[in-house]
Amino acid sequence: TMKIVSDLITKNNPLMIEYLKKKAECDEMWRERKEALWAAMGQYPECEAMTTDVCVPLSKLPELISAIKEEIGKSWLAAPIVAHAGDGNIHCLIIFDSKKERDLTEANRLSSFMVQKAIGMEGTCTGEHGIGTGKIQYMPLEFNEATLNMMGSIKGAIDPNNIMNPGKILPSKNCLGFKTNSR
C-alpha cells in the first residue's frame, strides 16, 4: 500500500514525502491535523469558518486539489485545505466575516464549487461531515430519483416518526421535487 501511495505522490512532484512509523509521531501528526481549524481561526479571530469536505476517487485527488486551489485563488477569502492523501477526502476551512453578506455569499460559492467539482469527478458531496442542511440540496446532483426514493424508504422504515435528524439527511417531499419518506 505504501508503494502505491508513494508512486502516486511522486508523480505529482511533492516537496517532501515523510513516513511516520512510531506511534508518538503518528499521534502528533493526528493532533496537528485536528488543530488545523483552530490554527486557521487564530489568524482571523474576527471571522468564522465554514468547514466543508468532499471526497473523490484517490486517483482524482490531485486534480481536485488543483481546481479548488485555483478557485480559492480567485477569491478574497482565506480557505486553507486539509486533505487525507489516503482516502480522497479533502476539507476546506473557508474563513469569512459573518457580518458581511458578500463574504457569506462567496463562502457558499466556494463550497458549492467544491461539491459540484467533486461530483463531476465521480466523487461525493461529503466524505465525513455528513449531509446536514448545508449539503442536502446537492443530493439530486449525486443520486437519481430512484436512489433517493430508496434511501427515503429505508429511512422511513428505520425512523417512521422522523425523529432522527429530520430534514438533514434526504431532500423532503417538497425539496427539489423528490418524493422521499423522510418528511
N, C-alpha and C positions, 0 to 999 in steps of 0.2 A: 504494500500500500504506500509506504513512504517513497518508494522509487517512482510510482505513478504520479504522486503529488509533486515530487521534486522535478520530474521531467516536465510536467505542465507548468510549473512555476518558472523553470529555467527558460522555457520558450518565450516568456514574457519579460525577459531581461530584468529580474529583480535587483534591487540594490544589495540585498543580502538574503540568505536563507539560513535560518537558525533552527536547530533541532534541540528540543528540550527533553532530557531523559530523566532527570532527577525530579522526584515528587515536589520538592521545595521550589524548584524552578517553574514547574507547571502551575503550582498553586499561586506563585507570584504573578505569572502571566495572566491567569484567570482573574485574580484580584484587580490587576490593571485594566483588563477588558471590562470588568463590571463597573469600574470607576470612570470609564470614558465619558459618560454623560455628565458626571459631576465636574470633571476637569473642563469640559467644554462650557458648562454653565458658569464656572468660575471666571471664564474670560468675558462673559456677558451677564453680569449679575442683575442688570435691569430687565433682562429678557426672559422669555420662556422657550422651551424646546418642544417641538413636535417630533416625537420619536416614531419612526416608521421603519418597516422592513419589507423586503420582497425576497423571493428565492427563485433561482433558475437552475437548470442542469449545470453541474460543475464546469463542463466544457464551455459554457457561455458566460461564466462569471467575469472573466477579463473584459469581454466586450460590453457587458452590462456596466461594470465599474467605469470603464472609459466613457460610455454615453452619459452616465449620471454625473461624472466629474465635469464633462463638457457643459452639461445643462446647468450645473451649480455655478460654473464659471461665468455664465450669462446673468446670474442673479446677484443682487447686492446683499443677500442673506448669507451668513456663515452656515455651513452644513457639513460638518465632519462625517466621514464614512468609517464604519467599523464592519468588517466582513469576516465571515467564517470561511477560510480557504478550503476547508474540508467538506462543506456541505452545500455550497452555493447560496448561502443566506447572506444578505447584505443589509445592514442597518444604517440609517442616516438620521442624524440629530439636527433637525432644521431649526436654527435659532432665530427667533423673531420677537419683535416688540408687540405685545398683545394690545397695546393702546393705539396701534396704527393699523387701520383696516387694510392698507396697502401691503403691509408685511404679512398679515394673516392670509390674504389672497395669494400672495407669492408663495408662502409656505405650502398652502393647499395645492398650488400649481406644481411645485416641485414634487410633492408626494404623489400627485396624480401621474406625473411624467414617469416616475419610478415604477408605479404599478402597471401602467399601460406598456411600458418598455419590457418589463419582466414577463407579462402575459404574452406579449408578442414574440418572446423568445422561448415559448413553451414552459414558462415558469408559473409562479403563483403570486397572488397579491399579498401574501404574508407567509413567512416561514415559521415564526414563533409567536408573534404578538397577538394573533387571532384576528377575527373579522371585526367584531365590535361595530359601533356606529360609524366609525371612520372609513371602513372598507366595505361595508355591506353593499354600497352602490356599485362596486366592481364585480360582484358575484356573477351577474349575467354576462360579463365580458369573458369570464373564465369558464363558466359552466353553461351548458344549454338548458332549455326549459325542462326537458325530461329529467335531467340530472338534479336540477333544483327541486323539482316536484318530488323526486325520490328522497332527497335529503329532508324535505318537509314532512314526508310520510314517516320517515324514521324518527325525526324529532317529535312528531305528534304522537307516535307510539310510546316513546320513552317519557315524554313530558306532555301528557294530554291536557293539563291545566295551564301549560305555557308559563311556568313559574321559573324555569331555569334560563337565565339570560334572555328574557323576552326582547325581541327586536334587535338582537346583537349577533345573531348567527346567520339567519337567512332573510332574504327580502320578504316582506309581508305580502299579503294578498294585494294590497294597494300599491306596492312599490314596484315600479317598472313593469307592471302588467303580469307578473308571475303569480301563480295560484298555488302557494305552498300552504301547509297546515301549521306553519309556525306562528301564525297570527301576528 
